[in-house]
């Protein structure tokens, strides 16, 4: 594509050309194009080929691959954000169109903000009839009402393999359209190399849930963490169409995409290929809250990790793909601080985990230093863990004391939402950061450190002391899709 001169404003249509899965090789092909331009082909490689599927499961896989095709298209659509979307082949139904419009609009929220674009009313997916509009909801609640706007009110019909899910919150209405496949009780658990997924993996282990630790891509850091669990693993390959990088060099729009939505759709396909009934992520309730930008409003960097996406996507999978395939985040009712406290209870992963996203930008070989120490993720994880583990242990993990470095002031101020907004990163809420800092300010081993002392001196006195209490933030609250029996064990374990 080196001779192509990409003019993003001149593009009229984004086309979903074709998708397929070769059972002999395990490779899915997702094909896209702009106008009448050349094909952009992404591949997703599922281990275990050759793959053998029965009739009902083969049809479910076909539905799941098409859903993946439609969701993964966001990586390419954003290059021009054209006014028209064309779906070749059979038309999609109104519910799927409504889901996709929500995922593209809100999943591209940060992208639109940084590129000065307004996506309201701009993204329309053609379907067999006019799609229902998703009802707006309040801050933190998500943009679609899954129970009234997309999903019918019929209860999920339980299967033998998934009977614990029959009264799961947000599952009402699922399963009315798609059949139950008799999937085995087993979880594909997404691992990202950070504390959150490791907390989920250990919680599922204690609960006796059979699981396979799963990730997408070639990160050696994630592979090392997965190996440390001692559990079965599943590594799925994904190759973006190389032409997209050339388009970026020629001036295509670029920016953040809802990658968790894409990974979720990939793992749904993987679960069906393996015949298992759960896809589990590890997103906390803080993911539902974005950055409040003056003059713009809320922009959520991690929208596809929030409850709005989880509730809509999980219910959609059960209604349109397989009634007994359950998608949920195990940590949804918990704050980042509650998860940090849980992680601190074991040092098994201290030398292996990292939440520093810079690793995943620069990784070739596994890095020697797993924490850059200057990005928002490093700042927040350090601050969140500090109240719950001995100071020497935390300093050993990070290699230095981030809270005793005045050069880090601006970064921590953003976490505190003090004279700045929450960073565009997967970090906790400002109230969590403020409560953690206030807690450290009361402890002799921390209160003399530069940034803690500054908080005590300049910031804390401006705040309501009642809102700086860490205890209330450690309590579970809010909606979730965790199966009831598992939720009871999880809640008891976190409270212990």
PyMOL commands that set and color helices and strands:
alter all, ss='L'
color gray80, all
select helices_A, chain A and resi 8-10+55-72+74-77+94-107+109-115+146-150+160-165+195-207+220-229+242-249+259-274+285-288+303-305+307-320+336-343+358-362+376-386+391-398+402-404+406-416+430-440+450-462+465-468+471-474+484-495
alter helices_A, ss='H'
color red, helices_A
select strands_A, chain A and resi 13-22+27-34+40-45+84-87+184-190+211-216+233-239+276-281+291-293+297-299+326-329
alter strands_A, ss='S'
color yellow, strands_A
deselect
rebuild
show_as cartoon
